[in-house]
């Protein structure tokens, strides 16, 4: 369930209720709690409820509570209720992937370590929640792991006219030597498994220059001028290649030997011709008996970047500056730049406003030339899906605007051709005030040269993605379970694996494409149905042999198809060699939930032979201001659920019951069931009628019938 403060949400749409406004009871205000209002119970009932002991005294199985870590650590009243009434705590959000995994994949254990120290002092155990889910993930980190490799394009004009071989020919390339052959690959043989490549085969090992492939420039290169050269290459076996810039008299500038492996690698070279008659670009490939595949050959004049600090490798932002909307700007840590190297510029906008409410500015040394085309390119990503805008601005704030630039959570290259409409444009401005997010910028290049090559995008194969995500799962589960091996002995390993139809989630229809929450990541989309097998095996491998490992889902009491699907999936997981110890049923229900279906669910779960846990029990009434009848109905449903669990589930299969949340206080319901009153304590932490219902269910009788002495009215 998607939860950011205490308790996650999954099926609120299935629990919509209307309040009975004509029956709302009188309200009083507790002066010690400010403006919080509480419902009055009949005095005799209220006195009975106050005479009940702590909840955990009424049962032999584990009684747990779902809590917010920060509330437990910082609110004494909240913490005291948890300590006094429960055996076990489940952290609603703070132990999930999104809360603990950093941008580099490391795990920040400190907050949970401090929490576990405090709960152990109170005699509470901790239930691990949750290891693998499709929400509350650090999705930006996981998606970055499998993102396409992006090789930024270069500003300038490629003076090799057929460097990508997409014409399906080698013309005007030619070559000779050592019985070598040259041809165009089959379609799909190019970089990234698409298009064409040039294929050069040298049959026997000789000197580097014994086999050559040549391109003749239309005009000689300029002596003393710097040129950039890049190409992609792989070979049938480890080999060596060399590049020459050659004259008609065979004098040349040489790159020297370049090692080539069996996977595509980009080679980047800088050449400065030492003579004015260099007219040939040559690959020397005669040293190794191998077949070479070459693609995307680019050769161009090195452009002059008009932004003097666009890669931020000085570890400063100078001379960049900015302002607006309480935004901040900084240089990233080393290693957080594009492709995990060097530095980046980090711009943080704290609140959503207008695009131009937060700006970052670079001042050019001189005004740009009116009506001249300039090339701007940069790498960018953000902490959530966002938008930015580029301006070429004058001192009077008039500008040329280039908006509508979408930014995702993975690095991507933006390339723009910009044209100043006046001779007064002196600033490059980045507008980033529209979305509350942090933006990372790197490799900002602004040049006056026309043309340029687009970025090279290399998608990872399905097999590569599966391996990478499998490794990420092992790093996460192994890290968590091993770190807490001495303190946590039960885990929700797989959370909410089933569709409402009873089929296993596969990531294909969880959300409409492009509308996924920022914390959404589907493990089975990359690992398939056996993702849960892998998760359970990893939890067992890194944990204790006797840890209790659970699978957990919601709406099992209202969807027989989903319930059966989950039980069948447990059978499948175990058939693949993993062990599932228990099944958790969340039971986010209402006072009107079908009791017969609840009973049928428990009977079905009992027949599974597994440990059964009510993992997240709360009961909504449809209003934050319930009537006496609604409070009584809520108490009755709490008692009914616990009665049925205790009576139908064999004692050997009873792991226990976890009440999801402590009170109706609004600080517990910012993100979960706001506007309702689902818990056992009211907004001022007073016991509700539901407290009696839960206690009577745990005890298996009306506890208050045993009270002696006269009640005071």
C-alpha positions as CSV (number, residue, x, y, z in Angstrom):
1,X,0.0,0.0,0.0
2,X,1.4,3.4,-1.0
3,X,2.2,5.1,2.2
4,X,4.4,8.0,3.2
5,X,3.8,8.7,6.9
6,X,2.4,5.7,8.6
7,X,0.3,3.3,6.7
8,X,0.3,2.6,2.9
9,X,-2.8,2.6,0.8
10,X,-3.9,0.1,-1.8
11,X,-7.6,-0.5,-2.1
12,X,-9.3,2.7,-1.0
13,X,-11.4,2.7,-4.2
14,X,-12.9,-0.6,-2.9
15,X,-13.9,1.1,0.4
16,X,-15.9,4.2,-0.3
17,X,-18.5,5.1,2.2
18,X,-21.1,7.7,2.9
19,X,-21.6,9.3,6.3
20,X,-24.9,9.7,8.1
21,X,-24.8,13.4,8.8
22,X,-28.1,13.4,10.6
23,X,-26.8,11.0,13.3
24,X,-23.6,12.7,14.2
25,X,-23.2,12.8,17.9
26,X,-22.3,15.8,20.1
27,X,-18.6,16.7,20.2
28,X,-16.5,18.0,23.0
29,X,-13.1,19.7,22.9
30,X,-10.2,18.4,24.9
31,X,-8.3,21.6,25.9
32,X,-5.1,19.7,26.3
33,X,-5.2,18.8,22.6
34,X,-6.0,22.2,21.1
35,X,-8.8,22.1,18.5
36,X,-8.9,18.3,18.2
37,X,-12.5,17.1,18.8
38,X,-13.6,13.7,20.3
39,X,-16.8,11.8,20.3
40,X,-18.6,11.2,23.6
41,X,-19.3,7.6,24.6
42,X,-22.1,6.7,27.0
43,X,-20.7,7.0,30.5
44,X,-21.2,3.4,31.6
45,X,-19.6,2.1,28.3
46,X,-16.7,4.5,28.6
47,X,-16.0,3.5,32.2
48,X,-16.0,-0.2,31.2
49,X,-13.6,0.4,28.4
50,X,-11.2,2.3,30.7
51,X,-11.2,-0.7,33.1
52,X,-9.9,-3.0,30.4
53,X,-6.2,-4.1,30.7
54,X,-3.7,-3.6,27.9
55,X,-4.7,-5.4,24.7
56,X,-1.8,-7.8,24.6
57,X,-2.9,-9.3,28.0
58,X,-5.9,-10.9,26.3
59,X,-4.2,-13.2,23.8
60,X,-1.4,-15.8,23.5
61,X,-0.6,-15.1,19.9
62,X,1.5,-12.2,18.7
63,X,-0.4,-8.9,18.8
64,X,1.2,-6.3,16.6
65,X,0.6,-2.7,15.5
66,X,1.5,-0.8,12.4
67,X,3.3,2.5,13.3
68,X,5.1,5.5,11.9
69,X,8.8,5.4,12.8
70,X,9.0,9.2,13.3
71,X,5.9,9.3,15.5
72,X,7.1,6.4,17.6
73,X,10.5,8.1,18.1
74,X,9.2,11.6,18.8
75,X,5.7,11.4,20.3
76,X,5.7,10.1,23.9
77,X,1.9,9.4,24.1
78,X,1.9,7.5,20.9
79,X,5.0,5.5,21.9
80,X,3.6,4.7,25.3
81,X,0.4,3.2,23.8
82,X,2.4,1.1,21.4
83,X,4.7,-0.2,24.2
84,X,1.9,-1.0,26.6
85,X,-0.5,-2.7,24.3
86,X,1.4,-4.7,21.7
87,X,4.1,-7.3,21.4
88,X,5.4,-6.4,17.9
89,X,5.6,-3.3,15.7
90,X,5.6,-3.1,11.9
91,X,7.0,0.1,10.4
92,X,4.6,1.4,7.7
93,X,7.0,3.1,5.4
94,X,10.5,3.7,6.8
95,X,11.8,0.2,6.2
96,X,10.8,0.1,2.5
97,X,13.2,0.4,-0.5
98,X,12.3,4.0,-1.2
99,X,13.0,5.1,2.4
100,X,16.3,3.3,2.8
101,X,18.1,2.9,-0.6
102,X,20.3,5.9,-1.6
103,X,20.9,7.1,-5.2
104,X,24.0,5.0,-5.4
105,X,22.2,1.8,-4.2
106,X,23.7,1.9,-0.7
107,X,21.3,1.4,2.3
108,X,20.9,4.0,5.0
109,X,20.4,1.9,8.1
110,X,20.7,4.7,10.7
111,X,17.1,5.7,11.3
112,X,15.8,2.1,11.6
113,X,18.8,1.1,13.8
114,X,17.9,3.8,16.2
115,X,14.2,2.7,16.1
116,X,15.0,-0.9,16.8
117,X,17.2,0.0,19.7
118,X,14.3,1.9,21.2
119,X,11.7,-0.8,20.6
120,X,14.0,-3.5,22.1
121,X,14.3,-1.3,25.2
122,X,10.5,-1.5,25.5
123,X,10.4,-5.2,25.0
124,X,8.9,-5.0,21.5
125,X,9.9,-7.2,18.5
126,X,9.9,-5.8,15.0
127,X,8.3,-7.3,11.9
128,X,10.2,-6.6,8.7
129,X,8.0,-4.8,6.2
130,X,8.5,-5.0,3.3
131,X,11.2,-6.4,1.0
132,X,9.7,-6.7,-2.5
133,X,6.8,-4.6,-3.7
134,X,5.8,-2.5,-6.7
135,X,5.4,0.7,-4.8
136,X,7.5,2.6,-2.3
137,X,10.6,1.8,-4.4
138,X,13.6,4.0,-5.1
139,X,12.4,3.8,-8.7
140,X,14.8,6.4,-10.0
141,X,17.8,4.3,-8.8
142,X,16.4,1.0,-10.2
143,X,15.4,2.6,-13.5
144,X,18.8,4.2,-13.9
145,X,20.4,0.8,-13.6
146,X,18.6,-0.5,-16.7
147,X,18.4,2.8,-18.6
148,X,19.8,2.9,-22.1
149,X,23.4,4.0,-22.4
150,X,23.4,7.5,-23.8
151,X,26.5,8.8,-25.6
152,X,26.0,12.5,-26.0
153,X,26.0,13.9,-29.5
154,X,28.7,16.4,-30.6
155,X,28.3,19.9,-31.9
156,X,29.7,20.5,-35.3
157,X,29.5,19.0,-38.8
158,X,30.6,15.4,-39.4
159,X,33.0,15.6,-42.5
160,X,32.7,11.8,-43.0
161,X,29.6,11.5,-45.2
162,X,29.0,7.8,-44.7
163,X,30.0,7.1,-41.1
164,X,26.9,5.2,-40.0
165,X,26.6,3.0,-43.1
166,X,22.9,3.3,-43.1
167,X,23.0,3.5,-46.9
168,X,23.8,-0.2,-46.8
169,X,27.0,0.4,-48.7
170,X,30.6,1.3,-47.9
171,X,30.9,4.0,-50.6
172,X,33.1,6.1,-50.6
173,X,35.2,3.9,-48.2
174,X,37.8,1.6,-49.8
175,X,40.8,-0.5,-48.7
176,X,43.5,-3.1,-49.4
177,X,46.1,-5.4,-48.0
178,X,46.9,-8.8,-46.5
179,X,44.0,-10.6,-48.3
180,X,41.6,-8.6,-46.1
181,X,37.9,-8.1,-47.0
182,X,35.5,-5.4,-46.3
183,X,31.7,-5.4,-46.5
184,X,28.5,-4.0,-44.9
185,X,26.9,-6.1,-42.2
186,X,23.4,-7.6,-42.4
187,X,20.7,-5.3,-41.2
188,X,20.7,-5.4,-37.4
189,X,24.4,-5.9,-37.2
190,X,25.1,-2.3,-36.3
191,X,25.6,-0.7,-32.9
192,X,22.9,-1.7,-30.4
193,X,21.6,-4.4,-32.7
194,X,20.1,-2.0,-35.3
195,X,21.1,-0.8,-38.7
196,X,24.3,-1.6,-40.5
197,X,28.1,-1.6,-39.6
198,X,31.3,-1.7,-41.6
199,X,32.8,-5.2,-41.4
200,X,36.6,-5.5,-41.9
201,X,38.2,-9.0,-41.9
202,X,42.0,-9.6,-41.6
203,X,42.7,-13.3,-42.3
204,X,46.3,-13.5,-40.9
205,X,48.2,-11.6,-38.3
206,X,50.8,-9.1,-39.7
207,X,51.7,-5.5,-39.2
208,X,49.0,-3.0,-38.2
209,X,49.3,-1.2,-41.6
210,X,49.3,-4.5,-43.5
211,X,45.5,-4.2,-43.9
212,X,43.9,-0.7,-44.2
213,X,40.5,0.9,-44.8
214,X,40.5,4.5,-46.1
215,X,38.2,7.5,-46.3
216,X,39.3,10.5,-48.4
217,X,38.2,13.9,-47.2
218,X,36.7,16.4,-49.7
219,X,39.4,18.9,-48.7
220,X,42.6,18.8,-46.7
221,X,42.4,19.2,-42.9
222,X,43.6,22.5,-41.5
223,X,47.1,22.3,-40.1
224,X,47.2,23.0,-36.3
225,X,43.5,22.9,-35.8
226,X,42.0,20.5,-33.3
227,X,39.6,17.8,-34.5
228,X,37.5,15.3,-32.6
229,X,37.1,11.7,-33.8
230,X,34.9,9.0,-32.4
231,X,33.7,5.6,-33.5
232,X,32.2,2.4,-32.1
233,X,34.1,-0.9,-32.6
234,X,34.1,-4.5,-31.6
235,X,35.9,-7.6,-32.9
236,X,35.5,-11.3,-33.2
237,X,38.3,-11.8,-30.7
238,X,40.6,-9.5,-28.7
239,X,42.5,-7.4,-31.3
240,X,44.2,-4.1,-32.0
241,X,43.4,-1.3,-34.4
242,X,45.0,2.1,-35.3
243,X,43.8,5.4,-36.8
244,X,45.9,7.5,-39.2
245,X,45.4,11.0,-40.6
246,X,47.5,10.6,-43.8
247,X,48.8,12.7,-46.7
248,X,49.2,11.5,-50.3
249,X,53.0,11.1,-49.6
250,X,52.1,8.6,-46.7
251,X,53.3,10.9,-43.9
252,X,50.7,10.8,-41.1
253,X,49.5,11.5,-37.6
254,X,48.9,8.2,-35.7
255,X,46.7,7.3,-32.8
256,X,48.8,4.4,-31.8
257,X,47.4,0.9,-31.0
258,X,43.8,0.8,-29.7
259,X,42.7,-2.4,-27.9
260,X,39.4,-3.8,-29.2
261,X,37.3,-6.3,-27.3
262,X,34.3,-8.4,-28.3
263,X,31.6,-6.0,-27.2
264,X,30.8,-2.6,-28.6
265,X,33.1,0.1,-27.2
266,X,33.3,3.8,-28.2
267,X,36.7,5.2,-29.1
268,X,37.2,9.0,-28.7
269,X,40.3,10.6,-30.2
270,X,41.6,14.2,-30.6
271,X,43.8,14.9,-33.6
272,X,45.8,18.1,-34.6
273,X,47.2,17.7,-38.1
274,X,50.9,18.6,-38.2
275,X,50.8,19.3,-42.0
276,X,48.4,21.0,-44.3
277,X,48.0,18.1,-46.7
278,X,46.3,15.5,-44.5
279,X,43.5,14.2,-46.8
280,X,42.9,10.6,-45.7
281,X,41.3,8.9,-42.7
282,X,42.6,5.4,-42.3
283,X,41.9,2.4,-40.1
284,X,44.9,0.1,-39.8
285,X,43.7,-3.4,-38.8
286,X,46.4,-5.9,-40.0
287,X,48.0,-6.8,-36.7
288,X,45.2,-9.2,-35.5
289,X,43.6,-12.1,-37.4
290,X,40.0,-11.0,-36.6
291,X,36.8,-9.5,-37.9
292,X,36.2,-5.9,-36.9
293,X,32.8,-4.2,-36.7
294,X,32.8,-0.4,-36.9
295,X,29.9,2.0,-36.7
296,X,29.1,5.7,-36.2
297,X,32.4,7.1,-37.4
298,X,32.4,10.9,-36.6
299,X,35.1,13.3,-37.5
300,X,34.6,17.0,-37.0
301,X,36.3,20.3,-36.0
302,X,36.4,20.6,-32.2
303,X,33.8,23.2,-31.3
304,X,34.5,26.1,-29.0
305,X,32.2,25.9,-25.9
306,X,31.0,29.4,-25.0
307,X,30.1,28.1,-21.5
308,X,33.4,28.1,-19.6
309,X,32.2,25.8,-16.8
310,X,29.7,23.4,-18.3
311,X,31.1,20.2,-16.9
312,X,31.5,21.5,-13.4
313,X,34.8,19.6,-13.0
314,X,36.2,22.5,-11.1
315,X,33.8,21.4,-8.3
316,X,32.3,24.9,-8.3
317,X,29.4,26.7,-10.0
318,X,31.4,29.8,-10.8
319,X,30.4,31.8,-12.9
320,X,26.8,30.4,-12.7
321,X,24.3,32.1,-10.4
322,X,20.6,32.1,-9.7
323,X,17.7,33.0,-7.6
324,X,14.0,32.6,-6.9
325,X,11.3,30.6,-5.0
326,X,13.6,29.6,-2.2
327,X,15.6,27.5,-4.6
328,X,19.1,26.3,-4.0
329,X,22.1,25.5,-6.2
330,X,25.1,23.3,-5.4
331,X,27.7,21.1,-7.0
332,X,27.0,17.4,-6.5
333,X,29.3,15.0,-4.8
334,X,32.0,13.5,-6.9
335,X,30.7,10.6,-8.9
336,X,27.2,12.0,-9.3
337,X,27.8,13.6,-12.6
338,X,26.6,12.1,-15.9
339,X,27.5,8.4,-16.3
340,X,28.5,8.2,-12.6
341,X,31.6,10.3,-13.1
342,X,32.8,13.7,-11.8
343,X,30.5,16.5,-10.8
344,X,27.1,17.9,-11.8
345,X,25.2,21.2,-11.1
346,X,22.3,20.5,-8.7
347,X,19.3,22.9,-8.7
348,X,16.6,22.3,-6.1
349,X,13.2,24.0,-6.4
350,X,11.3,23.4,-3.1
351,X,7.7,24.2,-4.1
352,X,5.9,24.1,-7.4
353,X,5.3,27.5,-9.0
354,X,5.8,29.1,-12.4
355,X,8.7,27.9,-14.6
356,X,10.5,31.2,-14.3
357,X,10.0,31.4,-10.5
358,X,13.4,29.7,-10.1
359,X,16.2,30.4,-12.4
360,X,19.9,29.6,-13.0
361,X,21.9,31.9,-15.2
362,X,25.2,31.9,-17.2
363,X,26.5,35.3,-18.5
364,X,28.3,35.1,-21.9
365,X,31.5,37.1,-22.3
366,X,29.9,39.0,-25.1
367,X,26.4,39.4,-26.6
368,X,25.4,36.7,-29.1
369,X,25.1,37.5,-32.7
370,X,21.6,38.4,-33.9
371,X,19.9,35.7,-36.2
372,X,22.9,33.4,-36.0
373,X,22.2,29.7,-35.2
374,X,23.8,28.3,-32.0
375,X,23.8,24.8,-30.7
376,X,23.0,24.0,-27.1
377,X,23.3,20.6,-25.6
378,X,23.3,19.3,-22.0
379,X,22.7,16.2,-19.9
380,X,19.9,16.4,-17.4
381,X,17.8,14.3,-14.9
382,X,15.6,15.1,-12.0
383,X,14.4,13.4,-8.8
384,X,10.9,13.2,-10.3
385,X,9.3,13.8,-13.6
386,X,9.5,17.5,-14.3
387,X,9.8,20.3,-16.9
388,X,12.3,23.0,-17.6
389,X,12.7,25.9,-20.0
390,X,15.6,27.6,-21.7
391,X,15.9,31.3,-22.3
392,X,18.4,33.5,-24.3
393,X,17.8,36.7,-22.3
394,X,18.8,40.3,-22.5
395,X,19.6,42.7,-19.6
396,X,16.1,44.2,-20.1
397,X,14.6,40.6,-19.5
398,X,13.3,40.3,-23.0
399,X,14.1,36.8,-24.3
400,X,13.8,34.0,-26.8
401,X,12.1,31.0,-25.1
402,X,12.6,27.3,-25.6
403,X,10.0,25.6,-23.3
404,X,8.3,22.3,-23.0
405,X,11.4,20.4,-22.1
406,X,10.5,17.2,-20.2
407,X,13.0,15.9,-17.7
408,X,12.8,12.3,-16.4
409,X,14.6,10.5,-13.6
410,X,17.3,9.0,-15.8
411,X,20.0,11.0,-17.6
412,X,19.0,12.2,-21.1
413,X,20.6,14.6,-23.5
414,X,18.7,17.7,-24.6
415,X,19.8,19.3,-27.9
416,X,18.5,22.6,-29.1
417,X,19.2,25.0,-32.0
418,X,18.7,28.5,-30.7
419,X,18.7,31.8,-32.6
420,X,18.9,35.2,-30.9
421,X,16.3,37.6,-32.3
422,X,18.2,40.7,-31.2
423,X,21.9,41.6,-30.7
424,X,21.4,42.1,-26.9
425,X,21.2,38.5,-25.7
426,X,23.8,38.1,-23.0
427,X,22.4,35.4,-20.7
428,X,21.7,31.7,-20.9
429,X,18.8,31.1,-18.4
430,X,17.5,27.8,-17.1
431,X,13.9,28.1,-15.7
432,X,13.1,25.3,-13.2
433,X,10.4,26.6,-10.9
434,X,7.4,24.6,-12.2
435,X,8.1,21.3,-10.4
436,X,9.2,20.7,-6.8
437,X,12.3,18.6,-7.6
438,X,16.1,18.5,-7.7
439,X,17.7,18.8,-11.1
440,X,21.1,17.5,-12.1
441,X,22.8,19.2,-15.1
442,X,26.1,18.2,-16.7
443,X,28.1,18.6,-19.9
444,X,26.5,21.9,-20.9
445,X,27.9,22.9,-24.4
446,X,26.9,26.1,-26.2
447,X,28.6,26.5,-29.6
448,X,28.3,28.8,-32.7
449,X,29.0,25.9,-35.1
450,X,26.1,24.5,-37.1
451,X,25.1,20.9,-37.4
452,X,26.1,18.2,-35.0
453,X,25.6,14.6,-34.3
454,X,22.6,13.3,-32.2
455,X,23.1,11.2,-29.1
456,X,23.8,7.5,-29.5
457,X,21.3,5.5,-27.5
458,X,22.1,1.8,-26.7
459,X,19.2,-0.1,-25.1
460,X,20.0,-3.0,-22.8
461,X,18.7,-6.4,-23.8
462,X,16.0,-8.2,-21.7
463,X,18.7,-10.6,-20.5
464,X,20.9,-7.7,-19.4
465,X,18.1,-6.0,-17.6
466,X,17.1,-9.3,-15.8
467,X,20.7,-9.8,-14.6
468,X,21.0,-6.2,-13.4
469,X,17.7,-6.2,-11.6
470,X,18.4,-9.6,-10.1
471,X,21.6,-8.2,-8.7
472,X,19.8,-5.2,-7.3
473,X,17.3,-7.4,-5.6
474,X,20.0,-9.4,-4.0
475,X,21.8,-6.3,-2.8
476,X,18.6,-5.0,-1.2
477,X,17.3,-8.2,0.4
478,X,20.7,-9.5,1.3
479,X,21.7,-6.1,2.8
480,X,18.5,-5.7,4.9
481,X,18.1,-9.3,6.1
482,X,21.7,-9.8,7.0
483,X,22.0,-6.4,8.7
484,X,18.9,-7.1,10.9
485,X,19.6,-10.8,11.3
486,X,19.9,-10.6,15.1
487,X,16.8,-8.4,15.6
488,X,14.2,-9.3,13.0
489,X,12.9,-12.8,12.7
490,X,9.8,-12.4,10.5
491,X,9.5,-10.6,7.2
492,X,6.9,-9.6,4.5
493,X,9.1,-10.8,1.7
494,X,6.7,-10.3,-1.2
495,X,3.9,-7.7,-0.8
496,X,0.8,-7.5,-3.0
497,X,1.8,-9.8,-5.8
498,X,-1.7,-10.5,-7.2
499,X,-4.0,-8.7,-9.6
500,X,-7.7,-8.5,-8.6
501,X,-8.4,-11.2,-11.2
502,X,-6.2,-13.7,-9.3
503,X,-3.4,-13.5,-11.8
504,X,0.2,-12.7,-10.7
505,X,1.2,-9.1,-11.4
506,X,3.5,-8.8,-14.3
507,X,3.9,-5.0,-14.6
508,X,1.9,-4.9,-17.8
509,X,-1.2,-3.2,-16.5
510,X,-0.5,-1.8,-13.0
511,X,-0.7,1.7,-14.4
512,X,-1.3,3.5,-17.6
513,X,2.1,4.2,-19.3
514,X,3.4,7.6,-18.3
515,X,1.1,7.8,-15.3
516,X,3.1,5.6,-12.9
517,X,3.8,7.1,-9.5
518,X,7.4,8.2,-9.0
519,X,8.0,5.4,-6.6
520,X,6.7,2.6,-8.8
521,X,8.9,-0.2,-10.0
522,X,7.8,-3.6,-11.2
523,X,10.2,-6.4,-10.3
524,X,8.3,-9.1,-12.3
525,X,8.4,-6.9,-15.4
526,X,12.1,-7.8,-15.6
527,X,12.4,-11.0,-13.6
528,X,9.2,-12.7,-14.6
529,X,6.9,-14.8,-12.4
530,X,9.8,-16.3,-10.5
531,X,10.8,-13.0,-9.0
532,X,9.1,-14.1,-5.8
533,X,11.0,-17.4,-5.9
534,X,14.2,-15.4,-6.0
535,X,13.0,-13.1,-3.2
536,X,12.1,-15.9,-0.8
537,X,15.4,-17.8,-1.6
538,X,17.4,-14.6,-0.9
539,X,15.6,-13.9,2.4
540,X,16.3,-17.4,3.5
541,X,19.9,-17.3,2.3
542,X,20.8,-14.1,4.1
543,X,18.6,-14.5,7.2
544,X,18.2,-17.1,9.9
545,X,17.0,-20.6,9.0
546,X,14.0,-20.3,11.3
547,X,12.9,-16.8,10.2
548,X,9.2,-16.7,9.3
549,X,8.8,-15.5,5.7
550,X,5.4,-14.2,4.6
551,X,3.6,-13.2,1.4
552,X,1.0,-10.5,1.9
553,X,-1.9,-9.1,0.0
554,X,-5.2,-7.1,0.3
555,X,-8.9,-7.6,-0.5
556,X,-8.6,-11.4,0.1
557,X,-11.8,-11.1,2.2
558,X,-13.7,-9.6,-0.7
559,X,-12.3,-11.4,-3.7
560,X,-12.3,-15.2,-3.7
561,X,-10.5,-15.2,-7.0
562,X,-7.7,-13.2,-5.7
563,X,-7.5,-15.3,-2.5
564,X,-7.3,-18.5,-4.6
565,X,-4.8,-17.0,-6.9
566,X,-2.5,-16.1,-4.0
567,X,-2.7,-19.6,-2.5
568,X,-2.0,-21.1,-6.0
569,X,1.0,-18.7,-6.3
570,X,2.4,-19.9,-3.0
571,X,2.1,-23.5,-4.3
572,X,4.0,-22.4,-7.4
573,X,6.8,-20.7,-5.5
574,X,7.3,-23.7,-3.3
575,X,7.3,-26.0,-6.4
576,X,10.3,-24.0,-7.7
577,X,12.3,-24.7,-4.5
578,X,11.6,-21.8,-2.2
579,X,9.7,-22.0,1.1
580,X,6.9,-19.7,2.1
581,X,6.1,-19.9,5.8
582,X,3.0,-17.7,6.0
583,X,0.3,-15.7,4.3
584,X,-0.7,-12.2,5.4
585,X,-4.2,-10.9,4.8
586,X,-4.2,-7.1,5.2
587,X,-8.0,-6.6,5.9
588,X,-8.4,-2.9,5.3
589,X,-12.2,-3.3,5.6
590,X,-15.4,-1.4,6.6
591,X,-18.2,-2.0,9.0
592,X,-20.3,-3.2,6.0
593,X,-17.8,-5.8,4.7
594,X,-19.5,-9.1,4.0
595,X,-19.0,-11.3,7.1
596,X,-19.6,-14.5,5.2
597,X,-16.8,-13.8,2.9
598,X,-14.5,-13.0,5.8
599,X,-15.4,-16.4,7.3
600,X,-14.8,-18.2,3.9
601,X,-11.4,-16.4,3.6
602,X,-10.2,-17.7,7.0
603,X,-11.4,-21.2,6.2
604,X,-9.5,-21.1,2.9
605,X,-6.4,-19.8,4.5
606,X,-6.6,-22.4,7.3
607,X,-6.7,-25.1,4.6
608,X,-3.4,-23.8,3.1
609,X,-1.5,-25.2,6.2
610,X,0.5,-22.0,6.4
611,X,1.0,-19.6,9.2
612,X,-1.7,-17.0,8.9
613,X,-1.4,-13.4,9.9
614,X,-3.9,-10.6,9.9
615,X,-1.3,-8.1,8.8
616,X,-2.9,-4.7,8.5
617,X,-6.3,-4.6,10.2
618,X,-8.3,-1.4,10.3
619,X,-12.0,-0.7,9.9
620,X,-13.3,2.5,8.3
621,X,-16.7,3.9,9.2
622,X,-17.0,6.4,6.4
623,X,-16.6,9.6,8.4
624,X,-14.2,11.3,10.8
625,X,-17.2,12.1,13.1
626,X,-19.0,8.7,13.6
627,X,-22.2,8.3,15.4
628,X,-22.7,6.0,18.4
629,X,-24.2,3.4,16.1
630,X,-21.2,3.6,13.8
631,X,-18.8,3.2,16.6
632,X,-20.7,0.2,17.9
633,X,-20.7,-1.3,14.4
634,X,-17.0,-0.8,14.2
635,X,-16.4,-2.5,17.5
636,X,-18.6,-5.4,16.4
637,X,-16.6,-5.8,13.2
638,X,-13.2,-5.7,15.1
639,X,-14.5,-8.4,17.4
640,X,-16.0,-10.5,14.6
641,X,-12.8,-10.5,12.6
642,X,-10.6,-11.5,15.6
643,X,-13.2,-14.0,16.7
644,X,-13.2,-15.7,13.3
645,X,-9.4,-15.7,13.1
646,X,-9.1,-17.3,16.6
647,X,-11.8,-19.8,16.0
648,X,-11.1,-20.9,12.4
649,X,-7.3,-20.7,12.1
650,X,-5.8,-23.6,14.1
651,X,-3.7,-22.4,16.9
652,X,-0.5,-23.9,15.4
653,X,-1.1,-21.7,12.3
654,X,-1.9,-18.5,14.3
655,X,1.0,-16.1,13.8
656,X,-1.0,-13.2,15.1
657,X,-2.9,-10.0,14.4
658,X,-1.5,-6.6,13.6
659,X,-3.7,-3.5,14.1
660,X,-2.8,-1.0,11.4
661,X,-2.3,2.2,13.2
662,X,-3.0,3.4,16.7
663,X,-5.3,6.4,16.7
664,X,-7.6,8.6,14.6
665,X,-5.3,11.5,15.2
666,X,-4.8,13.4,11.9
667,X,-1.0,13.1,12.1
668,X,-1.4,9.4,11.4
669,X,-3.7,9.9,8.5
670,X,-2.1,12.5,6.3
671,X,-1.6,9.9,3.6
672,X,-3.8,7.0,4.8
673,X,-7.6,7.1,5.3
674,X,-7.8,10.8,5.9
675,X,-11.3,11.9,6.8
676,X,-12.1,8.7,8.6
677,X,-11.9,7.1,12.1
678,X,-10.5,3.6,11.6
679,X,-8.5,2.9,14.7
680,X,-8.9,1.8,18.3
681,X,-8.0,5.1,19.9
682,X,-9.6,8.4,19.0
683,X,-8.0,11.6,17.9
684,X,-7.0,12.4,21.4
685,X,-5.6,8.9,22.2
686,X,-8.7,7.9,24.2
687,X,-9.9,4.3,23.9
688,X,-12.8,3.9,21.6
689,X,-15.7,1.4,21.6
690,X,-13.5,-0.5,19.0
691,X,-10.9,-1.1,21.8
692,X,-13.5,-3.1,23.7
693,X,-14.4,-5.0,20.5
694,X,-10.8,-5.9,19.8
695,X,-10.1,-6.9,23.4
696,X,-13.2,-9.1,23.6
697,X,-12.3,-10.7,20.3
698,X,-8.8,-11.5,21.6
699,X,-10.1,-12.8,24.9
700,X,-13.0,-14.8,23.3
701,X,-15.6,-13.3,25.6
702,X,-17.0,-10.0,26.9
703,X,-14.3,-9.1,29.3
704,X,-16.4,-6.5,31.0
705,X,-18.8,-9.2,32.3
706,X,-16.2,-10.2,34.8
707,X,-15.7,-6.7,36.2
708,X,-16.7,-6.5,40.0
709,X,-17.8,-3.5,41.8
710,X,-20.5,-1.0,40.9
711,X,-19.9,1.2,37.8
712,X,-20.0,4.9,38.5
713,X,-22.4,7.0,36.4
